Amino acid sequence: MLETSKDLLFVVLSFCILWVTVFICWMLYYVAMFLKRGYDITRGIKAKLEKADKVLDAVKERVEKSSSHLAIVAEGIKQLVMYLVDKKMGKEEKKPKGKK
């Protein structure tokens, strides 16, 4: 079977090549799993950012709607205050002056 030392060298080299191939396959598997996990994390972050964007858009829309109503309410309060101030000023002018 092994007639020369060259035959033994070829057997040893073939085993070395076999183990190097196994190691490279094992390493490639873990690199692929690492990249897959990175992709999954990136996809998860992207989904969460999209949800946050939707929430912020909804909040922005509600604030815009409420701000238009707030202007109407503020104008009404301003008119009410002006009415009350005018009414109070009118009562102070009409008060009968007491005896001194």
Helices and strands as residue ranges (DSSP letters): H 5-94
